[in-house]
Amino acid sequence: MVAVNKSFCILFVLFIATVGEMVQASDMATVLGSELIKRCVAGLGECGARVCDEECCKQKCSKQYGGLSPQGYCGYIGVNQLCYCNYDCS
C-alpha cells in the first residue's frame, strides 16, 4: 500500500475546489415555465467556523455572481468543508 501525504491530499482538494467553475453546467437545470435554465457550480474556497462560515460563503457567492441568482452553501468533500456557489449559467 502506498502512503500518501495528508497535507498533499488536503491541498489537492482545495486546489480542485478553488479552480472556479469546477463543474461547468453539469447538466443541472431548473425549469421555469417553458424556459430551461442551466445552473453552474463554482468552488469558492474553504468553509468552516474559523475560515469562512455559511453566511460568509453566501456573501462571497452573492458578491461574485450577483445578477445570476446565486445560492452559496458549505458542503463536504470527505472531511474538508468547502464553499460552493450555484448560479445561472449565461
Protein Blocks (a to p, Z undefined) as FASTA:
>chain_A
ZZddfklmmmmmmmmmmnojmbgoihpacdehjbccddddddebjcdjklogfklmmmmm
mmmmmmnopacddddehjbccdddddddZZ
